[in-house]
Amino acid sequence: METIKKLESEQFNISTTKRLAAHPVLTAAENGTLSVECIKRFLLEQYYIIKSDTKSLEAGLEMHGQTSAAYKDFFEFFLSGEKIASDLHSKMADALHISPQEMAEHEPSHFCQAYPSKFCQLVYHSDPAVVAIAFAVNFPAWGRMCGRFRDALLAKYADKLDLSEEKLGFVSYFAEPIECLPSLVDKVSNASRELKQYGNAISYKEIKDAVRLLQEYEILFWDGVYLAQGETK
């Protein structure tokens, strides 16, 4: 898709990719110096992100599901993914001895929760095509981060924290490419064009702004996780 290729070639996307690849959470995890509190913070914040994203996707399905079969398929697909992620999250939390009470009492970080807040805004205020294209551009970077994080945890923390590939299924789930994503995005984009052929088309700037801000907020998520590096409990 031409729009996605153009977005991927934008300087902000190239810069974000480099910043994420060199993020201290990953470098510390890969050299074995990332604190256990940081690893737990990752999961604690994800608990609230899953809850928020699930509600956002439910809202998207309710608002747009009757408008187009492509919209319905898109929101249903990612909503089912949140259910899978939630179950895998619980297993990883158990492996790290994070109790349901600890998750409920955790005070979410504004750094980490900026991304799901922006995602919610996009669902409510933007065309589904904007959401879909933003996913197409941003998910690969998130997947690479999760893949490296998983590999680092297995290499450096498996014995210390009794971790295994099965227990790290949550991050492995996101590390896997979404094979059907290009098809979903194409169908949503085509549906949007058909519905807007007599109205106002979506501008490239609107899409670019959504992608750029989501990328900045993804960096903020990892920044928020790393804030726990110096904490002890």
mmCIF file of the C-alpha atoms, coordinates in Angstrom:
data_MODEL
# 
_entry.id   MODEL 
# 
loop_
_atom_site.group_PDB 
_atom_site.id 
_atom_site.type_symbol 
_atom_site.label_atom_id 
_atom_site.label_alt_id 
_atom_site.label_comp_id 
_atom_site.label_asym_id 
_atom_site.label_entity_id 
_atom_site.label_seq_id 
_atom_site.pdbx_PDB_ins_code 
_atom_site.Cartn_x 
_atom_site.Cartn_y 
_atom_site.Cartn_z 
_atom_site.occupancy 
_atom_site.B_iso_or_equiv 
_atom_site.pdbx_formal_charge 
_atom_site.auth_seq_id 
_atom_site.auth_comp_id 
_atom_site.auth_asym_id 
_atom_site.auth_atom_id 
_atom_site.pdbx_PDB_model_num 
ATOM 1   C CA . MET A 1 1   ? 0.000   0.000   0.000  1.00 0.00 ? 1   MET A CA 1 
ATOM 2   C CA . GLU A 1 2   ? 1.485   3.306   -1.142 1.00 0.00 ? 2   GLU A CA 1 
ATOM 3   C CA . THR A 1 3   ? 0.492   5.267   1.973  1.00 0.00 ? 3   THR A CA 1 
ATOM 4   C CA . ILE A 1 4   ? 2.188   2.763   4.285  1.00 0.00 ? 4   ILE A CA 1 
ATOM 5   C CA . LYS A 1 5   ? 5.373   2.776   2.210  1.00 0.00 ? 5   LYS A CA 1 
ATOM 6   C CA . LYS A 1 6   ? 5.420   6.566   2.309  1.00 0.00 ? 6   LYS A CA 1 
ATOM 7   C CA . LEU A 1 7   ? 4.950   6.588   6.086  1.00 0.00 ? 7   LEU A CA 1 
ATOM 8   C CA . GLU A 1 8   ? 7.711   4.038   6.568  1.00 0.00 ? 8   GLU A CA 1 
ATOM 9   C CA . SER A 1 9   ? 10.095  6.281   4.636  1.00 0.00 ? 9   SER A CA 1 
ATOM 10  C CA . GLU A 1 10  ? 9.289   9.357   6.748  1.00 0.00 ? 10  GLU A CA 1 
ATOM 11  C CA . GLN A 1 11  ? 12.144  10.643  8.882  1.00 0.00 ? 11  GLN A CA 1 
ATOM 12  C CA . PHE A 1 12  ? 10.116  10.381  12.083 1.00 0.00 ? 12  PHE A CA 1 
ATOM 13  C CA . ASN A 1 13  ? 9.555   6.657   11.452 1.00 0.00 ? 13  ASN A CA 1 
ATOM 14  C CA . ILE A 1 14  ? 13.235  6.035   10.724 1.00 0.00 ? 14  ILE A CA 1 
ATOM 15  C CA . SER A 1 15  ? 14.182  7.952   13.883 1.00 0.00 ? 15  SER A CA 1 
ATOM 16  C CA . THR A 1 16  ? 11.658  6.082   16.030 1.00 0.00 ? 16  THR A CA 1 
ATOM 17  C CA . THR A 1 17  ? 12.910  2.733   14.759 1.00 0.00 ? 17  THR A CA 1 
ATOM 18  C CA . LYS A 1 18  ? 16.464  3.642   15.762 1.00 0.00 ? 18  LYS A CA 1 
ATOM 19  C CA . ARG A 1 19  ? 15.426  5.003   19.166 1.00 0.00 ? 19  ARG A CA 1 
ATOM 20  C CA . LEU A 1 20  ? 13.452  1.875   19.983 1.00 0.00 ? 20  LEU A CA 1 
ATOM 21  C CA . ALA A 1 21  ? 16.253  -0.424  18.831 1.00 0.00 ? 21  ALA A CA 1 
ATOM 22  C CA . ALA A 1 22  ? 18.667  1.331   21.198 1.00 0.00 ? 22  ALA A CA 1 
ATOM 23  C CA . HIS A 1 23  ? 16.244  1.690   24.107 1.00 0.00 ? 23  HIS A CA 1 
ATOM 24  C CA . PRO A 1 24  ? 17.859  1.120   27.522 1.00 0.00 ? 24  PRO A CA 1 
ATOM 25  C CA . VAL A 1 25  ? 15.209  -1.432  28.524 1.00 0.00 ? 25  VAL A CA 1 
ATOM 26  C CA . LEU A 1 26  ? 16.419  -3.707  25.744 1.00 0.00 ? 26  LEU A CA 1 
ATOM 27  C CA . THR A 1 27  ? 20.122  -3.026  26.135 1.00 0.00 ? 27  THR A CA 1 
ATOM 28  C CA . ALA A 1 28  ? 19.924  -3.594  29.899 1.00 0.00 ? 28  ALA A CA 1 
ATOM 29  C CA . ALA A 1 29  ? 17.883  -6.771  29.447 1.00 0.00 ? 29  ALA A CA 1 
ATOM 30  C CA . GLU A 1 30  ? 20.327  -8.093  26.879 1.00 0.00 ? 30  GLU A CA 1 
ATOM 31  C CA . ASN A 1 31  ? 23.320  -7.560  29.146 1.00 0.00 ? 31  ASN A CA 1 
ATOM 32  C CA . GLY A 1 32  ? 21.501  -8.870  32.211 1.00 0.00 ? 32  GLY A CA 1 
ATOM 33  C CA . THR A 1 33  ? 21.390  -5.615  34.181 1.00 0.00 ? 33  THR A CA 1 
ATOM 34  C CA . LEU A 1 34  ? 17.679  -4.857  33.863 1.00 0.00 ? 34  LEU A CA 1 
ATOM 35  C CA . SER A 1 35  ? 16.086  -4.967  37.301 1.00 0.00 ? 35  SER A CA 1 
ATOM 36  C CA . VAL A 1 36  ? 13.343  -7.405  38.185 1.00 0.00 ? 36  VAL A CA 1 
ATOM 37  C CA . GLU A 1 37  ? 11.224  -4.379  39.081 1.00 0.00 ? 37  GLU A CA 1 
ATOM 38  C CA . CYS A 1 38  ? 11.479  -3.199  35.471 1.00 0.00 ? 38  CYS A CA 1 
ATOM 39  C CA . ILE A 1 39  ? 10.346  -6.562  34.170 1.00 0.00 ? 39  ILE A CA 1 
ATOM 40  C CA . LYS A 1 40  ? 7.416   -6.501  36.566 1.00 0.00 ? 40  LYS A CA 1 
ATOM 41  C CA . ARG A 1 41  ? 6.620   -2.893  35.640 1.00 0.00 ? 41  ARG A CA 1 
ATOM 42  C CA . PHE A 1 42  ? 6.305   -3.993  32.020 1.00 0.00 ? 42  PHE A CA 1 
ATOM 43  C CA . LEU A 1 43  ? 3.585   -6.460  33.015 1.00 0.00 ? 43  LEU A CA 1 
ATOM 44  C CA . LEU A 1 44  ? 1.851   -4.184  35.499 1.00 0.00 ? 44  LEU A CA 1 
ATOM 45  C CA . GLU A 1 45  ? 1.474   -1.452  32.910 1.00 0.00 ? 45  GLU A CA 1 
ATOM 46  C CA . GLN A 1 46  ? 0.375   -3.929  30.245 1.00 0.00 ? 46  GLN A CA 1 
ATOM 47  C CA . TYR A 1 47  ? -2.431  -5.049  32.555 1.00 0.00 ? 47  TYR A CA 1 
ATOM 48  C CA . TYR A 1 48  ? -3.981  -1.591  32.296 1.00 0.00 ? 48  TYR A CA 1 
ATOM 49  C CA . ILE A 1 49  ? -3.195  -1.249  28.597 1.00 0.00 ? 49  ILE A CA 1 
ATOM 50  C CA . ILE A 1 50  ? -5.025  -4.496  27.814 1.00 0.00 ? 50  ILE A CA 1 
ATOM 51  C CA . LYS A 1 51  ? -8.057  -3.313  29.778 1.00 0.00 ? 51  LYS A CA 1 
ATOM 52  C CA . SER A 1 52  ? -8.085  0.027   27.958 1.00 0.00 ? 52  SER A CA 1 
ATOM 53  C CA . ASP A 1 53  ? -7.454  -1.376  24.478 1.00 0.00 ? 53  ASP A CA 1 
ATOM 54  C CA . THR A 1 54  ? -10.184 -3.986  24.955 1.00 0.00 ? 54  THR A CA 1 
ATOM 55  C CA . LYS A 1 55  ? -12.739 -1.293  25.773 1.00 0.00 ? 55  LYS A CA 1 
ATOM 56  C CA . SER A 1 56  ? -11.536 0.841   22.845 1.00 0.00 ? 56  SER A CA 1 
ATOM 57  C CA . LEU A 1 57  ? -11.883 -2.055  20.421 1.00 0.00 ? 57  LEU A CA 1 
ATOM 58  C CA . GLU A 1 58  ? -15.332 -2.922  21.776 1.00 0.00 ? 58  GLU A CA 1 
ATOM 59  C CA . ALA A 1 59  ? -16.330 0.692   21.204 1.00 0.00 ? 59  ALA A CA 1 
ATOM 60  C CA . GLY A 1 60  ? -14.898 0.606   17.677 1.00 0.00 ? 60  GLY A CA 1 
ATOM 61  C CA . LEU A 1 61  ? -16.863 -2.531  16.892 1.00 0.00 ? 61  LEU A CA 1 
ATOM 62  C CA . GLU A 1 62  ? -20.058 -1.016  18.257 1.00 0.00 ? 62  GLU A CA 1 
ATOM 63  C CA . MET A 1 63  ? -19.602 2.249   16.341 1.00 0.00 ? 63  MET A CA 1 
ATOM 64  C CA . HIS A 1 64  ? -18.395 0.865   13.022 1.00 0.00 ? 64  HIS A CA 1 
ATOM 65  C CA . GLY A 1 65  ? -19.267 -2.826  12.894 1.00 0.00 ? 65  GLY A CA 1 
ATOM 66  C CA . GLN A 1 66  ? -22.623 -2.254  11.205 1.00 0.00 ? 66  GLN A CA 1 
ATOM 67  C CA . THR A 1 67  ? -21.157 0.175   8.668  1.00 0.00 ? 67  THR A CA 1 
ATOM 68  C CA . SER A 1 68  ? -18.875 -2.218  6.829  1.00 0.00 ? 68  SER A CA 1 
ATOM 69  C CA . ALA A 1 69  ? -17.971 -5.906  6.954  1.00 0.00 ? 69  ALA A CA 1 
ATOM 70  C CA . ALA A 1 70  ? -14.317 -4.874  6.650  1.00 0.00 ? 70  ALA A CA 1 
ATOM 71  C CA . TYR A 1 71  ? -14.595 -2.648  9.721  1.00 0.00 ? 71  TYR A CA 1 
ATOM 72  C CA . LYS A 1 72  ? -16.344 -5.422  11.636 1.00 0.00 ? 72  LYS A CA 1 
ATOM 73  C CA . ASP A 1 73  ? -13.664 -7.979  10.733 1.00 0.00 ? 73  ASP A CA 1 
ATOM 74  C CA . PHE A 1 74  ? -10.870 -5.591  11.714 1.00 0.00 ? 74  PHE A CA 1 
ATOM 75  C CA . PHE A 1 75  ? -12.183 -4.749  15.171 1.00 0.00 ? 75  PHE A CA 1 
ATOM 76  C CA . GLU A 1 76  ? -13.281 -8.326  15.882 1.00 0.00 ? 76  GLU A CA 1 
ATOM 77  C CA . PHE A 1 77  ? -9.855  -9.658  14.935 1.00 0.00 ? 77  PHE A CA 1 
ATOM 78  C CA . PHE A 1 78  ? -7.982  -7.373  17.300 1.00 0.00 ? 78  PHE A CA 1 
ATOM 79  C CA . LEU A 1 79  ? -10.570 -7.789  20.029 1.00 0.00 ? 79  LEU A CA 1 
ATOM 80  C CA . SER A 1 80  ? -10.047 -11.549 19.929 1.00 0.00 ? 80  SER A CA 1 
ATOM 81  C CA . GLY A 1 81  ? -6.315  -10.878 20.078 1.00 0.00 ? 81  GLY A CA 1 
ATOM 82  C CA . GLU A 1 82  ? -6.729  -8.908  23.295 1.00 0.00 ? 82  GLU A CA 1 
ATOM 83  C CA . LYS A 1 83  ? -8.480  -11.896 24.865 1.00 0.00 ? 83  LYS A CA 1 
ATOM 84  C CA . ILE A 1 84  ? -5.562  -14.151 23.928 1.00 0.00 ? 84  ILE A CA 1 
ATOM 85  C CA . ALA A 1 85  ? -3.081  -11.571 25.183 1.00 0.00 ? 85  ALA A CA 1 
ATOM 86  C CA . SER A 1 86  ? -4.959  -11.230 28.477 1.00 0.00 ? 86  SER A CA 1 
ATOM 87  C CA . ASP A 1 87  ? -4.770  -14.970 29.148 1.00 0.00 ? 87  ASP A CA 1 
ATOM 88  C CA . LEU A 1 88  ? -1.060  -15.089 28.298 1.00 0.00 ? 88  LEU A CA 1 
ATOM 89  C CA . HIS A 1 89  ? -0.434  -12.017 30.440 1.00 0.00 ? 89  HIS A CA 1 
ATOM 90  C CA . SER A 1 90  ? -1.943  -13.775 33.455 1.00 0.00 ? 90  SER A CA 1 
ATOM 91  C CA . LYS A 1 91  ? 0.400   -16.737 32.982 1.00 0.00 ? 91  LYS A CA 1 
ATOM 92  C CA . MET A 1 92  ? 3.479   -14.518 32.762 1.00 0.00 ? 92  MET A CA 1 
ATOM 93  C CA . ALA A 1 93  ? 2.324   -12.523 35.795 1.00 0.00 ? 93  ALA A CA 1 
ATOM 94  C CA . ASP A 1 94  ? 1.976   -15.771 37.751 1.00 0.00 ? 94  ASP A CA 1 
ATOM 95  C CA . ALA A 1 95  ? 5.497   -16.770 36.707 1.00 0.00 ? 95  ALA A CA 1 
ATOM 96  C CA . LEU A 1 96  ? 6.828   -13.493 38.103 1.00 0.00 ? 96  LEU A CA 1 
ATOM 97  C CA . HIS A 1 97  ? 4.726   -13.831 41.273 1.00 0.00 ? 97  HIS A CA 1 
ATOM 98  C CA . ILE A 1 98  ? 2.612   -10.766 40.556 1.00 0.00 ? 98  ILE A CA 1 
ATOM 99  C CA . SER A 1 99  ? -0.683  -11.244 42.346 1.00 0.00 ? 99  SER A CA 1 
ATOM 100 C CA . PRO A 1 100 ? -4.058  -9.959  41.109 1.00 0.00 ? 100 PRO A CA 1 
ATOM 101 C CA . GLN A 1 101 ? -4.082  -7.675  44.146 1.00 0.00 ? 101 GLN A CA 1 
ATOM 102 C CA . GLU A 1 102 ? -0.701  -6.202  43.205 1.00 0.00 ? 102 GLU A CA 1 
ATOM 103 C CA . MET A 1 103 ? -1.937  -5.504  39.674 1.00 0.00 ? 103 MET A CA 1 
ATOM 104 C CA . ALA A 1 104 ? -5.139  -3.930  40.963 1.00 0.00 ? 104 ALA A CA 1 
ATOM 105 C CA . GLU A 1 105 ? -3.240  -1.724  43.419 1.00 0.00 ? 105 GLU A CA 1 
ATOM 106 C CA . HIS A 1 106 ? -0.550  -0.643  40.941 1.00 0.00 ? 106 HIS A CA 1 
ATOM 107 C CA . GLU A 1 107 ? -0.697  3.053   40.023 1.00 0.00 ? 107 GLU A CA 1 
ATOM 108 C CA . PRO A 1 108 ? -0.364  3.256   36.229 1.00 0.00 ? 108 PRO A CA 1 
ATOM 109 C CA . SER A 1 109 ? 2.279   5.570   34.804 1.00 0.00 ? 109 SER A CA 1 
ATOM 110 C CA . HIS A 1 110 ? 1.241   8.436   32.554 1.00 0.00 ? 110 HIS A CA 1 
ATOM 111 C CA . PHE A 1 111 ? 4.274   7.588   30.447 1.00 0.00 ? 111 PHE A CA 1 
ATOM 112 C CA . CYS A 1 112 ? 3.066   4.048   29.823 1.00 0.00 ? 112 CYS A CA 1 
ATOM 113 C CA . GLN A 1 113 ? -0.613  4.845   29.455 1.00 0.00 ? 113 GLN A CA 1 
ATOM 114 C CA . ALA A 1 114 ? -0.245  7.605   26.844 1.00 0.00 ? 114 ALA A CA 1 
ATOM 115 C CA . TYR A 1 115 ? -0.330  5.048   24.005 1.00 0.00 ? 115 TYR A CA 1 
ATOM 116 C CA . PRO A 1 116 ? -3.656  3.401   24.905 1.00 0.00 ? 116 PRO A CA 1 
ATOM 117 C CA . SER A 1 117 ? -5.142  6.832   25.577 1.00 0.00 ? 117 SER A CA 1 
ATOM 118 C CA . LYS A 1 118 ? -4.196  7.982   22.081 1.00 0.00 ? 118 LYS A CA 1 
ATOM 119 C CA . PHE A 1 119 ? -5.479  4.737   20.606 1.00 0.00 ? 119 PHE A CA 1 
ATOM 120 C CA . CYS A 1 120 ? -8.825  5.316   22.316 1.00 0.00 ? 120 CYS A CA 1 
ATOM 121 C CA . GLN A 1 121 ? -8.939  8.835   20.900 1.00 0.00 ? 121 GLN A CA 1 
ATOM 122 C CA . LEU A 1 122 ? -8.281  7.538   17.394 1.00 0.00 ? 122 LEU A CA 1 
ATOM 123 C CA . VAL A 1 123 ? -11.046 4.950   17.658 1.00 0.00 ? 123 VAL A CA 1 
ATOM 124 C CA . TYR A 1 124 ? -13.575 7.561   18.745 1.00 0.00 ? 124 TYR A CA 1 
ATOM 125 C CA . HIS A 1 125 ? -12.499 10.496  16.590 1.00 0.00 ? 125 HIS A CA 1 
ATOM 126 C CA . SER A 1 126 ? -10.873 9.066   13.455 1.00 0.00 ? 126 SER A CA 1 
ATOM 127 C CA . ASP A 1 127 ? -11.900 6.961   10.504 1.00 0.00 ? 127 ASP A CA 1 
ATOM 128 C CA . PRO A 1 128 ? -11.189 3.224   10.970 1.00 0.00 ? 128 PRO A CA 1 
ATOM 129 C CA . ALA A 1 129 ? -8.770  3.454   8.044  1.00 0.00 ? 129 ALA A CA 1 
ATOM 130 C CA . VAL A 1 130 ? -6.566  5.779   10.102 1.00 0.00 ? 130 VAL A CA 1 
ATOM 131 C CA . VAL A 1 131 ? -6.522  3.235   12.933 1.00 0.00 ? 131 VAL A CA 1 
ATOM 132 C CA . ALA A 1 132 ? -5.781  0.365   10.553 1.00 0.00 ? 132 ALA A CA 1 
ATOM 133 C CA . ILE A 1 133 ? -2.920  2.130   8.767  1.00 0.00 ? 133 ILE A CA 1 
ATOM 134 C CA . ALA A 1 134 ? -1.424  3.226   12.078 1.00 0.00 ? 134 ALA A CA 1 
ATOM 135 C CA . PHE A 1 135 ? -1.470  -0.403  13.208 1.00 0.00 ? 135 PHE A CA 1 
ATOM 136 C CA . ALA A 1 136 ? 0.192   -1.518  9.985  1.00 0.00 ? 136 ALA A CA 1 
ATOM 137 C CA . VAL A 1 137 ? 3.075   0.912   10.454 1.00 0.00 ? 137 VAL A CA 1 
ATOM 138 C CA . ASN A 1 138 ? 3.525   0.581   14.213 1.00 0.00 ? 138 ASN A CA 1 
ATOM 139 C CA . PHE A 1 139 ? 2.947   -3.103  14.959 1.00 0.00 ? 139 PHE A CA 1 
ATOM 140 C CA . PRO A 1 140 ? 6.193   -4.369  13.369 1.00 0.00 ? 140 PRO A CA 1 
ATOM 141 C CA . ALA A 1 141 ? 8.278   -2.143  15.668 1.00 0.00 ? 141 ALA A CA 1 
ATOM 142 C CA . TRP A 1 142 ? 6.324   -3.323  18.726 1.00 0.00 ? 142 TRP A CA 1 
ATOM 143 C CA . GLY A 1 143 ? 6.817   -6.906  17.584 1.00 0.00 ? 143 GLY A CA 1 
ATOM 144 C CA . ARG A 1 144 ? 10.574  -6.489  17.240 1.00 0.00 ? 144 ARG A CA 1 
ATOM 145 C CA . MET A 1 145 ? 10.776  -4.962  20.720 1.00 0.00 ? 145 MET A CA 1 
ATOM 146 C CA . CYS A 1 146 ? 8.816   -7.845  22.233 1.00 0.00 ? 146 CYS A CA 1 
ATOM 147 C CA . GLY A 1 147 ? 10.925  -10.389 20.376 1.00 0.00 ? 147 GLY A CA 1 
ATOM 148 C CA . ARG A 1 148 ? 14.188  -8.958  21.644 1.00 0.00 ? 148 ARG A CA 1 
ATOM 149 C CA . PHE A 1 149 ? 12.754  -8.583  25.146 1.00 0.00 ? 149 PHE A CA 1 
ATOM 150 C CA . ARG A 1 150 ? 11.685  -12.234 25.184 1.00 0.00 ? 150 ARG A CA 1 
ATOM 151 C CA . ASP A 1 151 ? 15.035  -13.433 23.873 1.00 0.00 ? 151 ASP A CA 1 
ATOM 152 C CA . ALA A 1 152 ? 16.895  -11.381 26.472 1.00 0.00 ? 152 ALA A CA 1 
ATOM 153 C CA . LEU A 1 153 ? 14.740  -12.698 29.303 1.00 0.00 ? 153 LEU A CA 1 
ATOM 154 C CA . LEU A 1 154 ? 15.329  -16.270 28.185 1.00 0.00 ? 154 LEU A CA 1 
ATOM 155 C CA . ALA A 1 155 ? 19.074  -15.734 27.809 1.00 0.00 ? 155 ALA A CA 1 
ATOM 156 C CA . LYS A 1 156 ? 19.738  -13.762 30.985 1.00 0.00 ? 156 LYS A CA 1 
ATOM 157 C CA . TYR A 1 157 ? 16.867  -14.383 33.418 1.00 0.00 ? 157 TYR A CA 1 
ATOM 158 C CA . ALA A 1 158 ? 15.569  -17.906 32.760 1.00 0.00 ? 158 ALA A CA 1 
ATOM 159 C CA . ASP A 1 159 ? 17.429  -19.467 35.692 1.00 0.00 ? 159 ASP A CA 1 
ATOM 160 C CA . LYS A 1 160 ? 17.142  -16.500 38.039 1.00 0.00 ? 160 LYS A CA 1 
ATOM 161 C CA . LEU A 1 161 ? 13.382  -16.088 37.578 1.00 0.00 ? 161 LEU A CA 1 
ATOM 162 C CA . ASP A 1 162 ? 12.512  -19.632 36.474 1.00 0.00 ? 162 ASP A CA 1 
ATOM 163 C CA . LEU A 1 163 ? 11.316  -18.428 33.073 1.00 0.00 ? 163 LEU A CA 1 
ATOM 164 C CA . SER A 1 164 ? 10.632  -20.514 30.001 1.00 0.00 ? 164 SER A CA 1 
ATOM 165 C CA . GLU A 1 165 ? 9.304   -19.971 26.497 1.00 0.00 ? 165 GLU A CA 1 
ATOM 166 C CA . GLU A 1 166 ? 5.882   -21.073 27.669 1.00 0.00 ? 166 GLU A CA 1 
ATOM 167 C CA . LYS A 1 167 ? 5.853   -18.632 30.583 1.00 0.00 ? 167 LYS A CA 1 
ATOM 168 C CA . LEU A 1 168 ? 6.941   -15.835 28.231 1.00 0.00 ? 168 LEU A CA 1 
ATOM 169 C CA . GLY A 1 169 ? 4.094   -16.550 25.838 1.00 0.00 ? 169 GLY A CA 1 
ATOM 170 C CA . PHE A 1 170 ? 2.727   -13.029 26.328 1.00 0.00 ? 170 PHE A CA 1 
ATOM 171 C CA . VAL A 1 171 ? 5.713   -11.305 24.732 1.00 0.00 ? 171 VAL A CA 1 
ATOM 172 C CA . SER A 1 172 ? 6.113   -14.111 22.198 1.00 0.00 ? 172 SER A CA 1 
ATOM 173 C CA . TYR A 1 173 ? 2.531   -13.548 21.070 1.00 0.00 ? 173 TYR A CA 1 
ATOM 174 C CA . PHE A 1 174 ? 3.278   -9.943  20.123 1.00 0.00 ? 174 PHE A CA 1 
ATOM 175 C CA . ALA A 1 175 ? 6.634   -10.864 18.615 1.00 0.00 ? 175 ALA A CA 1 
ATOM 176 C CA . GLU A 1 176 ? 4.955   -12.952 15.916 1.00 0.00 ? 176 GLU A CA 1 
ATOM 177 C CA . PRO A 1 177 ? 4.091   -11.085 12.690 1.00 0.00 ? 177 PRO A CA 1 
ATOM 178 C CA . ILE A 1 178 ? 0.385   -10.629 11.995 1.00 0.00 ? 178 ILE A CA 1 
ATOM 179 C CA . GLU A 1 179 ? 0.195   -12.354 8.627  1.00 0.00 ? 179 GLU A CA 1 
ATOM 180 C CA . CYS A 1 180 ? -3.322  -11.178 7.812  1.00 0.00 ? 180 CYS A CA 1 
ATOM 181 C CA . LEU A 1 181 ? -2.714  -7.536  8.778  1.00 0.00 ? 181 LEU A CA 1 
ATOM 182 C CA . PRO A 1 182 ? -1.981  -6.250  5.231  1.00 0.00 ? 182 PRO A CA 1 
ATOM 183 C CA . SER A 1 183 ? -5.199  -7.825  3.979  1.00 0.00 ? 183 SER A CA 1 
ATOM 184 C CA . LEU A 1 184 ? -7.240  -6.403  6.869  1.00 0.00 ? 184 LEU A CA 1 
ATOM 185 C CA . VAL A 1 185 ? -5.777  -2.930  6.319  1.00 0.00 ? 185 VAL A CA 1 
ATOM 186 C CA . ASP A 1 186 ? -6.406  -3.033  2.566  1.00 0.00 ? 186 ASP A CA 1 
ATOM 187 C CA . LYS A 1 187 ? -10.042 -4.025  3.083  1.00 0.00 ? 187 LYS A CA 1 
ATOM 188 C CA . VAL A 1 188 ? -10.612 -1.313  5.692  1.00 0.00 ? 188 VAL A CA 1 
ATOM 189 C CA . SER A 1 189 ? -8.949  1.306   3.489  1.00 0.00 ? 189 SER A CA 1 
ATOM 190 C CA . ASN A 1 190 ? -10.994 0.270   0.444  1.00 0.00 ? 190 ASN A CA 1 
ATOM 191 C CA . ALA A 1 191 ? -14.195 0.362   2.473  1.00 0.00 ? 191 ALA A CA 1 
ATOM 192 C CA . SER A 1 192 ? -13.330 3.810   3.751  1.00 0.00 ? 192 SER A CA 1 
ATOM 193 C CA . ARG A 1 193 ? -12.699 5.128   0.241  1.00 0.00 ? 193 ARG A CA 1 
ATOM 194 C CA . GLU A 1 194 ? -16.017 3.734   -0.975 1.00 0.00 ? 194 GLU A CA 1 
ATOM 195 C CA . LEU A 1 195 ? -17.928 5.254   1.930  1.00 0.00 ? 195 LEU A CA 1 
ATOM 196 C CA . LYS A 1 196 ? -16.206 8.618   1.504  1.00 0.00 ? 196 LYS A CA 1 
ATOM 197 C CA . GLN A 1 197 ? -16.359 8.892   -2.266 1.00 0.00 ? 197 GLN A CA 1 
ATOM 198 C CA . TYR A 1 198 ? -18.974 11.627  -1.942 1.00 0.00 ? 198 TYR A CA 1 
ATOM 199 C CA . GLY A 1 199 ? -17.545 13.122  1.243  1.00 0.00 ? 199 GLY A CA 1 
ATOM 200 C CA . ASN A 1 200 ? -14.280 14.397  2.616  1.00 0.00 ? 200 ASN A CA 1 
ATOM 201 C CA . ALA A 1 201 ? -11.324 12.091  1.967  1.00 0.00 ? 201 ALA A CA 1 
ATOM 202 C CA . ILE A 1 202 ? -8.841  11.344  4.742  1.00 0.00 ? 202 ILE A CA 1 
ATOM 203 C CA . SER A 1 203 ? -5.763  13.541  4.401  1.00 0.00 ? 203 SER A CA 1 
ATOM 204 C CA . TYR A 1 204 ? -2.266  12.120  4.484  1.00 0.00 ? 204 TYR A CA 1 
ATOM 205 C CA . LYS A 1 205 ? -1.412  14.546  7.296  1.00 0.00 ? 205 LYS A CA 1 
ATOM 206 C CA . GLU A 1 206 ? -4.194  13.140  9.491  1.00 0.00 ? 206 GLU A CA 1 
ATOM 207 C CA . ILE A 1 207 ? -2.792  9.637   9.064  1.00 0.00 ? 207 ILE A CA 1 
ATOM 208 C CA . LYS A 1 208 ? 0.795   10.811  9.501  1.00 0.00 ? 208 LYS A CA 1 
ATOM 209 C CA . ASP A 1 209 ? -0.040  12.660  12.729 1.00 0.00 ? 209 ASP A CA 1 
ATOM 210 C CA . ALA A 1 210 ? -1.734  9.557   14.151 1.00 0.00 ? 210 ALA A CA 1 
ATOM 211 C CA . VAL A 1 211 ? 1.203   7.302   13.305 1.00 0.00 ? 211 VAL A CA 1 
ATOM 212 C CA . ARG A 1 212 ? 3.814   9.770   14.565 1.00 0.00 ? 212 ARG A CA 1 
ATOM 213 C CA . LEU A 1 213 ? 2.089   10.355  17.891 1.00 0.00 ? 213 LEU A CA 1 
ATOM 214 C CA . LEU A 1 214 ? 1.511   6.646   18.498 1.00 0.00 ? 214 LEU A CA 1 
ATOM 215 C CA . GLN A 1 215 ? 5.200   6.044   17.857 1.00 0.00 ? 215 GLN A CA 1 
ATOM 216 C CA . GLU A 1 216 ? 6.199   8.759   20.311 1.00 0.00 ? 216 GLU A CA 1 
ATOM 217 C CA . TYR A 1 217 ? 3.877   7.244   22.885 1.00 0.00 ? 217 TYR A CA 1 
ATOM 218 C CA . GLU A 1 218 ? 5.352   3.791   22.327 1.00 0.00 ? 218 GLU A CA 1 
ATOM 219 C CA . ILE A 1 219 ? 8.753   5.227   23.206 1.00 0.00 ? 219 ILE A CA 1 
ATOM 220 C CA . LEU A 1 220 ? 7.147   6.790   26.283 1.00 0.00 ? 220 LEU A CA 1 
ATOM 221 C CA . PHE A 1 221 ? 5.838   3.360   27.278 1.00 0.00 ? 221 PHE A CA 1 
ATOM 222 C CA . TRP A 1 222 ? 9.332   1.890   27.339 1.00 0.00 ? 222 TRP A CA 1 
ATOM 223 C CA . ASP A 1 223 ? 10.633  5.022   29.078 1.00 0.00 ? 223 ASP A CA 1 
ATOM 224 C CA . GLY A 1 224 ? 8.011   4.510   31.782 1.00 0.00 ? 224 GLY A CA 1 
ATOM 225 C CA . VAL A 1 225 ? 9.054   0.889   32.221 1.00 0.00 ? 225 VAL A CA 1 
ATOM 226 C CA . TYR A 1 226 ? 12.694  1.920   32.593 1.00 0.00 ? 226 TYR A CA 1 
ATOM 227 C CA . LEU A 1 227 ? 11.814  4.378   35.374 1.00 0.00 ? 227 LEU A CA 1 
ATOM 228 C CA . ALA A 1 228 ? 11.537  1.327   37.626 1.00 0.00 ? 228 ALA A CA 1 
ATOM 229 C CA . GLN A 1 229 ? 15.216  0.485   37.062 1.00 0.00 ? 229 GLN A CA 1 
ATOM 230 C CA . GLY A 1 230 ? 16.320  2.149   40.269 1.00 0.00 ? 230 GLY A CA 1 
ATOM 231 C CA . GLU A 1 231 ? 13.375  1.045   42.372 1.00 0.00 ? 231 GLU A CA 1 
ATOM 232 C CA . THR A 1 232 ? 13.481  -1.734  44.962 1.00 0.00 ? 232 THR A CA 1 
ATOM 233 C CA . LYS A 1 233 ? 10.698  -3.321  46.956 1.00 0.00 ? 233 LYS A CA 1 
# 
